[in-house]
Each structure stands twice: as structure tokens, then as C-alpha cells.
């Protein structure tokens, strides 16, 4: 199933969040190649680091004979989990300390 994700793209001088759809790309195609081509005709550019990262993931998927879409979803889930832990670690750490203090 195709996965939707958003990323900031350059439109003129502004960065605007746009939705992209990830699925298993055709052989010898970039995972968002058709979307990038369409958007470039509208004056939108996708950050080069995103383009390179998706290319690398696609290479990894091919090399390991796994679905690009499934690999992308796994990596995306891991990054979201990492962001969640970073954002909430301080709060969890405070809860742990207060729990320890109550036991003392």
C-alpha cells in the first residue's frame, strides 16, 4: 500500500510542506521521480538530501531483494520513534526519578 509523507520543498524563496506518495518504484526509476518531475515543472524543488536518501534506500531494497515500500515504512517508523523518545525522554526521566524518590 502506498505511504504518504510530507516534506518541505523549495517554492520560490519559501519552504512549503508538500505530500509525497511512496510505493515500489519501477525498475531504474527514482522512488519519487515522477512526482519530482511534475513538481519541477511547477517551480518546486525537492531537497537534494531527501532525493539522495531515497535513492540509497532504494539501492538497499534492491540489494536485499525486499520491497522498497516496506523498507521505507520501517525506516520512517524508526525515525518517528526516535523523535518521540527524544521529545519525551526528559519527561520519562522525571517520572522515573519521582518514582524512585517516593520509594525511598
URCORGI-V152132 format. One line per field, one symbol per residue. burial: I if it has 16 or more other ideal C-beta (glycine too) atoms within 10 Angstrom, else O. A space follows every 10 residues. Layout:
burial: ???
This chain:
burial: OOOOOOOOIO OOOOOOOOOI OIOIIOOOOI IIOOIIOOIO OOOIOIOOOI IOOIOOIIOO IOOOOOOIIO IIOOOOOOOO OOOOOOOOOO OOOOOOOOOO OOOO
